[in-house]
Amino acid sequence: MLLSKHFLSLYAFSALATAYAAIGPVADLEIANARIAPDGFERAAVLAGGTFPGPVIKGNKGDRFQLNVVNHLTDGTMAKSTSVHWHGIFQRGTNFADGAASVTQCPIATQESFLYDFPVKDQAGTFWYHSHLSTQYCDGLRGAFVVYDRNDPHRFRYDIDDESTIITLADWYHEPAHTLLGPGKLPPESIATLINGKGRYIGGPQSELAVVNVQWLKRYRFRIVAMSCDPAFTFSIDNHLLTIIEADGENTAPLVVNSLDIYAGQRYSVILNANKLIGNYWIRANPNRGSPGFDGGRNSAILRYKGAPNALPTTTQPKSVIPLKEVNLHPLSNPAAPGIPRPGAADVNLNLVTSVNFTTFKYEMNGAPFTPLSVPVLLQILSGTKAAQDLLPKGSVYPLPANKVIEISLPGTAEEIGGPHPFHLHGHAFSVVRSGDSKTYNYRNPVKRDTVNTGFADGNATIRFVTDNAGPWFLHCHIDWHLELGLAVVFAEDIPSINKDNIPPAWNDLCPIYDKLTPEQKGSE
C-alpha cells in the first residue's frame, strides 16, 4: 500500500524514537495516525508526537503547563476525535482541563485543537497522560509526565533522574481497540508487553528490546509507569534491590523490595544502586493476564552496565523474597488519614459494589453502569443543573459536600469477572486505609496514592480523602475495557462552588463542534 510522504515520515519518526525526547511545560502535542511495529507486527496506531510511547512531558513544581493538543487523526478504522487526561494532576481550580470525555469535556474533533492550560502549584512526582475517549489509549495515545521538585526530600538518595530513567510498561494489541470489544465479547487479552515501547510476542520475530543504560556505582531513580489498558505487571530487575520512594506522585518512606506488582494507572519511583558486576541483567515485567513468561525475551528489557557487551543477559530470575506489600508503604510526611480513625466514621461513607449484568454484558456500580453522554457532567452543571439527582447518567453521579472527609469502600471482585480492579480517582490523592489484599485498617500512616487495587472477591480497598477541590471527578476502573463496559461513577464535588468564570471560550466550542460531526468524521469510536 502506498503511503503519503507525511505518513512515511511519521512511521520513520516513531520507529526511531528514543527514550530521551521530552517537551513541556509549554508545547504542542500533535496527535496523528501512523503505522508502527513495536513488537515486530505492523499495525496502524494513534500516536502523540509520532512516537510510542509519546514524548515525555516534563516541568517543575510550580510551573504552568500549556499543552496544546492538535488533532490530525484521519484513520477511520479508529476514533478520529480525541481527549487527553493528565493522570494524577489534581487540576485544582481547572477541572475543565482534566480531559475526561463525557465528564469534563466533549472530545476534540479531527482537525481541531484545544489548549489544556493548568498550573501545577503543589505537586511533584511521576504522572502520565493518555487519551480519555473510549478505548483510544489502547491504540497508542499514552506517555509519561514528570514534575520535578527542586527541593525533593529524597534527592540525596540518587545521582541520576532524567528522561533516560523513565521505564514505561504497556500492553499491546494487534487490532484496533474498538474491534476487540463489542456485544457478547469478553475483554481481550494483550498480545505483548512493551517496555519503553519495545517488546516481543509468542510466535513473533526477535524484535529489538529496550535497553536501560547504567554506570557502575551510580544510583538511579527509575520512574516506573504502568500505562496498560489491562494487565498488572510484576516488575523486577535480576540481582538488584529496589528502594521505593514514591507512589503515584506521593513521597513514601523508603521501602526496600526486589519485586513489585504495579497495576494499570499506578506509578512508582525506585532507587537502584548499580553496584553489581558489570554486565547485562534482565528487566522483567510479567503480566497477570495475556501471555506471561519470559521465553524468547518476552515481557523483558535489558539493564546494561557501561562496559558490558552488546548482548542479551544470561541472568536468571531469583525467587522474590522481598515482594512489595502495599500495607508496608507509608507517607514520608503528614502520614495520618483524615477524619476519625474508625471504619465508617467519615462525614460521608459510601460502599460502591462492582457487579456484572450478564444480560447487558455491562459492569455496574451499585446497580448502575456508567454510560457516556453527549453532554459532559461539567457542562450540565454549568448549564444550571445543580441537584445531583438531576445529573446524568442516572445512578452514576454522587454529590459530595465541600470540605468533608469522605470514605469510599470498594469491595473486591472474583478473577472470573475481571478482578482485581485498579480504581483511579481524578482530582485527588487518597489515603488507602485498607488495601485490597488486607483485612487490616490503618488510619495512622496509610500510603497515599491515586490508583488502588481493590483485590479479589474476599478483598476490599477503602480510601479516604477531603473534598477540597470542586468539580465533577471520575472514579473508574483503569482497566480500559472495564471502563468502556461501565465500571465508573462520577463524584460531583462541591457543586455550588463550580463556576464558569475560568472556563476558556475554546472549551465552550468543543461540544458544538463535536455534535455536528458525521459518523464518518468521528471514525470508529
Secondary structure, DSSP 8 states (H G I E B T S, - for coil): ----HHHHHHHHHHHT--TT-EE-SEEEEEEEEEEE-TTS--EEEEEETTBSS--EEEEETT-EEEEEEEE----TTSBS-B-EEEET---TT-GGGS--BTTTB--B-TT-EEEEEEE--S--EEEEEEE-STTGGGGT-EEEEEEE-TT-TTGGG-SB-SGGGEEEEEEE-SS-HHHH--TT------SEEEETTB---TT-------EEEE-TT-EEEEEEEE--SS--EEEEETT--EEEEEETTEEEEEEEESBEEE-TT-EEEEEEE--S-SSEEEEEEEESSSS---GGGTTEEEEEETT--SS---------SSB--GGG--BSSS-S-SS-SSTT-SSEEEE--EEEETTTTEEEETTB-----SS-HHHHHHTT---GGGSSSTTSEEEE-TT-EEEEEEE---GGGT-S-EEEETT--EEEEE-TT-S----SS--EESEEE--STT-EEEEEEE--S-EEEEEEESSHHHHHTT-EEEEEESGGG--STT--HHHHHHHHHHHT--HHHHB--
